[in-house]
């Protein structure tokens, strides 16, 4: 009981931040036991007050603000990419995983031009919104982009250019993180 109780205090406080209704944060029988322990046992009541107080201090200090869904939310509107992911708008898919989709660009800048995007945006309307919580997703995007660039059947040769435009000054047109994989011809530097 003593080792499980602090976890329940944390879960009861935190899960609603992730859109779990407070009434569902703990299973009903566990919630009944939890509430009873807070009311009937002075030691458990004290532990509850201490942990809850610490969590509230963290909250007041902005501790959760950058944590996806605990504080950070995706407030940008849906984009054309969301419609492509859902199948509402057709695309020529060249790769797909559980988290990433790659499809041919409808306005190619080179003989081979594929866009690689996360299926769920997770707040990544642009790369500069990335946090440590996005490391796995960003790695998945890069691995799919690398796999696409190796595919000679798509027109890629010995190498490709990987481009991420970020924000208005970076030339980003769709606010949904995406990697342009461009190839099929010799690239020059600086890009024109």
Secondary structure, DSSP 8 states (H G I E B T S, - for coil): -HHHHHHHHHHHHHGGGGT--GGGSS-HHHHHHHHHHHHH-HHHHHHHHHHHHHHHHHHHTTTTTTSBTTTB---S---HHHHHHHTSS---EEEE-SSEEEEE-TT-SSSEEEEEEESS-TT-SSGGG--GGGHHHHHHHHHHHHHHHT-GGGT--S--EEE---TGGGT--SSS-EEEEEESS---SS--
